[in-house]
């Protein structure tokens, strides 16, 4: 994670913004995947 922070600091402003947006989207996708995974898991448990 520290390496990531360092990369962000060394990027130019405009690239920094797009990088942060991409990272945010990836994080949201991961969270969403985890949530849906949890739902699937609970469905399977009931059987």
C-alpha positions as CSV (number, residue, x, y, z in Angstrom):
1,X,0.0,0.0,0.0
2,X,2.9,2.4,0.8
3,X,4.3,1.9,-2.7
4,X,0.9,2.9,-4.1
5,X,0.8,6.1,-2.1
6,X,4.3,6.9,-3.3
7,X,3.2,6.4,-6.9
8,X,0.3,8.7,-6.4
9,X,2.5,11.4,-5.0
10,X,4.9,11.3,-8.0
11,X,2.2,11.5,-10.6
12,X,1.3,14.8,-12.2
13,X,-2.0,16.4,-11.0
14,X,-4.2,15.3,-14.0
15,X,-2.9,11.8,-14.0
16,X,-3.3,11.7,-10.2
17,X,-7.0,12.4,-10.6
18,X,-7.6,9.8,-13.2
19,X,-5.6,7.3,-11.2
20,X,-7.5,7.9,-8.1
21,X,-10.8,7.6,-10.0
22,X,-9.7,4.3,-11.5
23,X,-8.6,3.1,-8.1
24,X,-11.9,4.2,-6.5
25,X,-13.8,2.3,-9.2
26,X,-11.8,-0.8,-8.8
27,X,-12.4,-0.6,-5.0
28,X,-16.1,-0.2,-5.5
29,X,-16.2,-3.1,-7.9
30,X,-14.3,-5.3,-5.4
31,X,-16.7,-4.3,-2.6
32,X,-19.7,-5.0,-4.9
33,X,-18.2,-8.4,-5.8
34,X,-17.7,-9.2,-2.2
35,X,-21.3,-8.2,-1.3
36,X,-22.8,-10.3,-4.1
37,X,-20.5,-13.2,-3.2
38,X,-21.8,-13.0,0.3
39,X,-25.4,-13.1,-1.0
40,X,-24.6,-16.1,-3.2
41,X,-22.9,-17.8,-0.3
42,X,-26.0,-17.3,2.0
43,X,-28.3,-18.6,-0.7
44,X,-26.2,-21.8,-0.9
45,X,-26.1,-22.2,2.8
46,X,-30.0,-22.4,3.0
47,X,-30.1,-25.5,0.8
